[in-house]
Amino acid sequence: MDDATAIRDCLNGHPDAFRHVVQRHQGRALAHARLLTGNDADAADAAQEAFVDAFRHLARFDGGREFYPWFYVMLRNRCFKSTGRARRQKHEAIDPNWPAASGLPAEDRVDLRAGLAQLEPADRELIVLKHLDGWTYDELAERLEIPRGTVMSRLFHARQRLQALLEGKPR
Amino acid sequence: MTNTICDTVRLAAAAALDGEKTPMPPEAVQAHLDGCAGCREAVAAFTTLHAALGRVALTAPEVDLWPRVEPHVAPHMAPGRAAMLPAEPAATRGRDLAGIAALGAVLVAWRVCQVAFDWPAPVLNTLVPLAAMAWILWRVAGDPFAIRTSILELRQEGVR
């Protein structure tokens, strides 16, 4: 069952249809949420809340488009709210299990993880979407609703900050 | 210490590594790199970071979210019933509407008093409308779904 069919069925009152949508997209959603929030517990909470948000606003979904980009806006809002809460509570956790990096020496892997975890969520998001999801500058500009030149500049500075963190320099 | 040319060259080199159109011609970037040790070093370090980031993979925690989502949606998904939760709790919507109506009444009353009694209160005259606008903006900006999603479109599917 594809997303459009599942969502149409869901809107027509078939209880199981939304389960297909959640189970199809939860892996990607949790992976993004983990990188945006920095830990599994907040990631799961944010993804869960985003799916409930999506369900609540399903009537606004344009069936001619893909589900995930529409859902991602809600997911990132939930993630940023979660990281805002964590920062206010001053215990932003760094989960030792993310992200996975193949072919890197263990020390580099740890440094990269720690560096990404210490970045501001907006910087982390740009790096994740560029390097882990492979979005182009044009796609980033369109989906994050910022000019292409801003994408280039913000991404450049985000990676500079990551590099400084990895080298132990102050940001 | 870097200057504007060095910054532009480093930005262009980063864009080139990303496979993107660069803000200055590649020949100009290369010519600058040939003569600037600082930029050569910065670009080399960036190239290493770029390669490392290219080997990072998205991984997802092993969690099935459906059991956590289902209790929130199941009561609204009885067979034959449209599967929609209210966009917002009715009580909240009612409070917002009442608040906006009350605010409008206060602003109108304020303006009437200003004109009728010629109130010389320049600070309050500015602060009251500003406070009203701030409240309305806060209510609007507080809606995470106010972001336009219509232009969003992804090509890729699934977790890499």
Interface residues (C-beta under 8 A of the other chain):
Chain A: C10 L11 N12 G13 H14 P15 A17 F18 R19 V22 Q23 Q26 G27 R28 A29 L30 A31 H32 R34 L35 D40 A43 A44 A47 Q48 F51 V52 D53 F55 R56 H57 L58 A59 R60 D62 R65 E66 Y68 P69 W70 Y72 V73 M74 N77 R78 K81 N97 W98 P99 A100 A101 S102 G103 L104 D108 L112 I127 V128 K130 H131 L132 D133 G134 T136 Y137 E139 E142 R143 E145 G149 M152 S153 L155 F156 R159 L162 Q163 L166
Chain B: R10 L11 A14 A15 D18 G19 E20 P23 A45 F46 L49 H50 A52 L53 G54 R55 V56 A57 L58 T59 A60 P61 V63 D64 L65 W66 R68 V69 E70 H72 V73 A74 H76 M77 A78 P79 G80 R81 A82 A83 M84 L85 P86 A87 P144 F145 I147 R148 T149 S150 I151 L152 E153 L154 R155 Q156 E157 G158 V159 R160
